[in-house]
Amino acid sequence: MTSSTGRKVTANLSLTLDGRYNGPGGPGDFSAFAPYVTSDVARDHMTRIWESATTAVLGRLNAEGFMAYWPSVAQDENADPRDRGYASWLVGTEKVVFSTTLTEAPWERARVVNAPAADVVTELKATGEGDILVNSSASVIKPLLSADLLDRLYLMIFPEIAGGGQRLFGDGLPASTWTLTHQETGELGELAMVYDRAR
């Protein structure tokens, strides 16, 4: 594996107490997350994830949802400055979108790839500078965890049990050790945590 540039591969995801990144209603069910995502702790955490990142890696569904929502926030003078900061970064940064159905990206500064996540991220690590952020896309995070290519996890844990939905950490992942480098607790009991891979 070539990693001569020293680029870190980071990933962010929000999870319920029972480890779900969506609810029993399917990929779009974020009802358990809604009360927490606009808290100060969550917004400060969102700023933390992108500040050192120069490349955003997304699955197609997330890319479509994000790029439908965030560009207007970047232009909204009444939006929270932290939301505007993230939105401006997302619009302006290099984006790599994983898709088996799209052939070209409908967004600026984006390219579509249809290849194994581990191969694409290994190539990204070999060139350029700045962190590579896998942006809330579990479909990309899971294979990178399997290949032990993630250097940092930004996790928000919300004090809800969803009772159904998809889990990030399934059986069969290789064993790994992580160091807690940042933690913060919000007024609603939400936890923002940063874990670095101990190698």
Backbone hydrogen bonds in HBPLUS format (Angstrom, degrees):
<---DONOR---> <-ACCEPTOR-->    atom                        ^
c    i                          cat <-CA-CA->   ^        H-A-AA   ^      H-
h    n   atom  resd res      DA  || num        DHA   H-A  angle D-A-AA Bond
n    s   type  num  typ     dist DA aas  dist angle  dist       angle   num
A0006-GLY N   A0003-SER O   3.27 MM   3  5.87 156.5  2.33 114.1 120.1     1
A0132-ILE N   A0008-LYS O   2.85 MM 124  6.20 165.2  1.87 166.2 171.3     2
A0151-ASP N   A0009-VAL O   2.74 MM 142  5.28 164.7  1.76 151.8 157.1     3
A0152-ARG N   A0009-VAL O   3.29 MM 143  6.60 144.1  2.42 147.7 147.0     4
A0010-THR N   A0132-ILE O   2.81 MM 122  6.00 163.2  1.84 153.4 159.4     5
A0134-VAL N   A0010-THR O   2.73 MM 124  6.08 169.6  1.74 149.8 152.3     6
A0011-ALA N   A0152-ARG O   3.02 MM 141  6.43 137.0  2.21 141.7 154.4     7
A0154-TYR N   A0011-ALA O   2.71 MM 143  5.99 171.2  1.72 164.2 166.4     8
A0012-ASN N   A0134-VAL O   3.19 MM 122  6.61 155.8  2.25 166.0 165.0     9
A0136-SER N   A0012-ASN O   3.05 MM 124  5.22 127.5  2.34 136.1 147.8    10
A0013-LEU N   A0154-TYR O   3.03 MM 141  6.55 149.0  2.13 164.7 172.7    11
A0156-MET N   A0013-LEU O   3.13 MM 143  6.49 156.2  2.19 142.8 147.8    12
A0015-LEU N   A0156-MET O   2.77 MM 141  6.15 162.8  1.80 169.3 174.6    13
A0158-PHE N   A0015-LEU O   2.87 MM 143  6.25 163.1  1.90 161.1 166.9    14
A0016-THR N   A0020-ARG O   2.96 MM   4  5.26 143.4  2.09 135.8 147.3    15
A0019-GLY N   A0016-THR O   2.87 MM   3  5.13 152.0  1.95 117.5 117.7    16
A0017-LEU N   A0160-GLU O   2.82 MM 143  5.67 149.6  1.91 154.3 162.4    17
A0021-TYR N   A0166-GLN O   2.88 MM 145  5.98 151.9  1.95 159.0 168.1    18
A0023-GLY N   A0029-ASP O   2.73 MM   6  4.93 157.6  1.78 141.6 148.2    19
A0026-GLY N   A0023-GLY O   3.16 MM   3  6.02 161.9  2.20 127.0 128.1    20
A0029-ASP N   A0026-GLY O   2.93 MM   3  5.44 168.4  1.95 127.2 129.5    21
A0033-PHE N   A0030-PHE O   2.87 MM   3  5.24 145.3  1.99 110.7 121.8    22
A0034-ALA N   A0030-PHE O   3.19 MM   4  6.39 139.2  2.36 153.6 165.3    23
A0036-TYR N   A0033-PHE O   2.95 MM   3  5.76 158.7  1.99 132.4 138.8    24
A0039-SER N   A0036-TYR O   3.07 MM   3  5.48 166.4  2.09 121.1 122.1    25
A0043-ARG N   A0039-SER O   2.89 MM   4  6.15 163.5  1.92 155.5 160.3    26
A0044-ASP N   A0040-ASP O   2.83 MM   4  5.95 161.3  1.86 152.4 157.6    27
A0045-HIS N   A0041-VAL O   2.97 MM   4  6.03 150.4  2.06 139.2 147.8    28
A0046-MET N   A0042-ALA O   2.90 MM   4  6.16 149.8  1.99 143.8 152.1    29
A0047-THR N   A0043-ARG O   3.10 MM   4  6.43 150.6  2.19 143.9 150.8    30
A0048-ARG N   A0044-ASP O   3.05 MM   4  6.35 154.4  2.11 143.5 150.5    31
A0049-ILE N   A0045-HIS O   3.10 MM   4  6.45 146.7  2.21 150.8 158.5    32
A0051-GLU N   A0047-THR O   3.26 MM   4  6.21 141.9  2.41 155.6 165.5    33
A0053-ALA N   A0050-TRP O   3.02 MM   3  4.96 157.9  2.07 107.4 114.5    34
A0131-ASP N   A0052-SER O   2.81 MM  79  5.76 167.6  1.82 148.7 145.8    35
A0054-THR N   A0131-ASP O   2.92 MM  77  5.80 157.0  1.97 150.1 150.6    36
A0133-LEU N   A0055-THR O   2.86 MM  78  6.11 164.2  1.89 170.4 165.2    37
A0056-ALA N   A0094-GLU O   2.82 MM  38  6.22 166.5  1.83 162.5 166.5    38
A0096-VAL N   A0056-ALA O   2.81 MM  40  6.24 159.4  1.85 162.7 169.3    39
A0057-VAL N   A0133-LEU O   2.75 MM  76  5.92 164.2  1.77 154.2 153.0    40
A0135-ASN N   A0057-VAL O   2.87 MM  78  5.91 148.0  1.98 154.7 164.3    41
A0058-LEU N   A0096-VAL O   2.92 MM  38  6.28 162.3  1.95 159.7 163.8    42
A0098-PHE N   A0058-LEU O   2.83 MM  40  6.27 161.0  1.86 160.5 165.4    43
A0063-ALA N   A0059-GLY O   2.93 MM   4  6.12 162.4  1.96 156.5 162.4    44
A0060-ARG N   A0098-PHE O   3.00 MM  38  5.72 122.0  2.35 170.3 161.3    45
A0064-GLU N   A0060-ARG O   2.88 MM   4  6.12 163.8  1.90 157.9 161.2    46
A0065-GLY N   A0061-LEU O   3.06 MM   4  6.28 162.3  2.09 147.3 152.2    47
A0066-PHE N   A0062-ASN O   2.72 MM   4  5.81 172.8  1.72 161.3 163.7    48
A0067-MET N   A0063-ALA O   2.86 MM   4  5.79 166.8  1.87 149.0 153.5    49
A0068-ALA N   A0064-GLU O   3.16 MM   4  6.06 126.2  2.46 131.3 142.9    50
A0069-TYR N   A0065-GLY O   3.27 MM   4  6.40 133.6  2.49 137.5 148.5    51
A0069-TYR N   A0066-PHE O   3.07 MM   3  5.25 134.3  2.29  98.8 111.3    52
A0070-TRP N   A0066-PHE O   2.80 MM   4  5.73 160.9  1.84 163.9 168.3    53
A0073-VAL N   A0070-TRP O   2.90 MM   3  5.02 123.7  2.23 103.4 119.1    54
A0074-ALA N   A0070-TRP O   3.08 MM   4  6.43 149.0  2.18 157.5 166.5    55
A0075-GLN N   A0072-SER O   3.20 MM   3  5.26 135.7  2.41  95.2 106.8    56
A0076-ASP N   A0073-VAL O   3.06 MM   3  4.94 149.8  2.16  99.8 109.1    57
A0079-ALA N   A0076-ASP O   3.09 MM   3  5.43 162.3  2.13 111.6 117.3    58
A0083-ASP N   A0080-ASP O   2.91 MM   3  5.23 120.8  2.27 107.2 122.4    59
A0084-ARG N   A0080-ASP O   2.96 MM   4  6.33 159.4  2.00 157.1 163.8    60
A0085-GLY N   A0081-PRO O   2.85 MM   4  6.00 150.2  1.94 139.7 148.1    61
A0086-TYR N   A0082-ARG O   3.11 MM   4  6.31 165.2  2.13 146.0 148.7    62
A0087-ALA N   A0083-ASP O   2.89 MM   4  6.05 165.6  1.91 150.9 155.7    63
A0088-SER N   A0084-ARG O   2.85 MM   4  5.95 164.0  1.87 151.4 155.1    64
A0089-TRP N   A0085-GLY O   3.01 MM   4  6.20 157.6  2.06 144.8 151.4    65
A0090-LEU N   A0086-TYR O   2.86 MM   4  6.12 166.1  1.88 157.7 161.0    66
A0091-VAL N   A0087-ALA O   3.00 MM   4  6.19 163.9  2.02 152.2 156.1    67
A0092-GLY N   A0088-SER O   3.00 MM   4  6.05 157.8  2.05 145.2 151.6    68
A0093-THR N   A0089-TRP O   2.84 MM   4  5.73 139.4  2.00 156.9 164.5    69
A0095-LYS N   A0109-ARG O   2.83 MM  14  6.11 144.2  1.96 150.3 160.8    70
A0111-ARG N   A0095-LYS O   2.92 MM  16  6.39 147.5  2.03 150.3 158.8    71
A0097-VAL N   A0111-ARG O   2.88 MM  14  6.13 171.7  1.89 161.3 164.1    72
A0113-VAL N   A0097-VAL O   2.86 MM  16  6.09 159.1  1.90 152.1 154.8    73
A0099-SER N   A0113-VAL O   3.00 MM  14  6.20 161.6  2.04 157.9 161.7    74
A0119-ASP N   A0116-PRO O   3.08 MM   3  5.46 121.7  2.43 106.8 120.3    75
A0120-VAL N   A0116-PRO O   3.16 MM   4  6.49 165.4  2.18 159.3 163.0    76
A0121-VAL N   A0117-ALA O   2.92 MM   4  6.05 170.2  1.93 160.0 162.6    77
A0122-THR N   A0118-ALA O   3.01 MM   4  6.01 152.5  2.08 139.6 147.4    78
A0123-GLU N   A0119-ASP O   3.06 MM   4  6.32 152.5  2.14 145.5 152.4    79
A0124-LEU N   A0120-VAL O   2.94 MM   4  6.29 156.7  2.00 147.7 154.5    80
A0125-LYS N   A0121-VAL O   2.91 MM   4  6.13 153.1  1.98 148.2 155.0    81
A0126-ALA N   A0123-GLU O   3.08 MM   3  5.25 136.1  2.28 100.6 112.7    82
A0127-THR N   A0124-LEU O   3.28 MM   3  5.69 161.3  2.32 110.2 115.5    83
A0140-VAL N   A0137-SER O   2.98 MM   3  5.58 151.9  2.06 115.2 123.4    84
A0141-ILE N   A0137-SER O   2.93 MM   4  6.20 160.1  1.97 149.7 156.3    85
A0142-LYS N   A0138-ALA O   2.95 MM   4  5.81 173.5  1.96 149.4 150.2    86
A0144-LEU N   A0140-VAL O   3.34 MM   4  6.51 151.9  2.42 145.2 153.2    87
A0145-LEU N   A0141-ILE O   2.84 MM   4  6.11 150.5  1.92 157.3 166.0    88
A0146-SER N   A0142-LYS O   3.00 MM   4  6.28 157.2  2.06 149.8 156.4    89
A0147-ALA N   A0143-PRO O   2.99 MM   4  6.19 140.7  2.15 135.8 145.8    90
A0149-LEU N   A0144-LEU O   2.92 MM   5  5.19 173.7  1.92 152.2 154.3    91
A0148-ASP N   A0145-LEU O   3.09 MM   3  4.89 157.4  2.14 100.2 106.9    92
A0197-ARG N   A0151-ASP O   2.85 MM  46  5.02 168.7  1.86 134.5 137.3    93
A0153-LEU N   A0195-TYR O   2.75 MM  42  5.09 159.3  1.79 150.9 158.2    94
A0195-TYR N   A0153-LEU O   2.86 MM  42  5.09 164.5  1.88 150.1 155.4    95
A0155-LEU N   A0193-MET O   2.81 MM  38  5.22 160.3  1.85 156.6 161.4    96
A0193-MET N   A0155-LEU O   2.81 MM  38  5.22 164.7  1.84 162.5 166.4    97
A0157-ILE N   A0191-LEU O   2.80 MM  34  5.03 158.4  1.85 144.4 151.9    98
A0191-LEU N   A0157-ILE O   2.91 MM  34  5.03 164.7  1.93 147.0 152.2    99
A0160-GLU N   A0158-PHE O   2.72 MM   2  5.62 140.8  1.87 108.7  96.1   100
A0198-ALA N   A0177-THR O   2.90 MM  21  5.53 169.5  1.92 143.0 144.9   101
A0179-THR N   A0196-ASP O   2.72 MM  17  5.14 164.9  1.75 151.5 155.8   102
A0196-ASP N   A0179-THR O   2.83 MM  17  5.14 162.2  1.86 148.3 149.4   103
A0181-THR N   A0194-VAL O   2.82 MM  13  5.57 162.6  1.85 155.3 161.0   104
A0194-VAL N   A0182-HIS O   2.93 MM  12  5.00 154.7  1.99 142.6 142.0   105
A0184-GLU N   A0192-ALA O   2.91 MM   8  5.13 139.6  2.07 146.1 154.7   106
A0192-ALA N   A0184-GLU O   2.84 MM   8  5.13 166.6  1.86 153.5 157.9   107
A0186-GLY N   A0190-GLU O   2.73 MM   4  5.07 166.7  1.75 154.9 159.4   108
A0189-GLY N   A0186-GLY O   3.01 MM   3  5.28 162.7  2.04 113.2 117.3   109
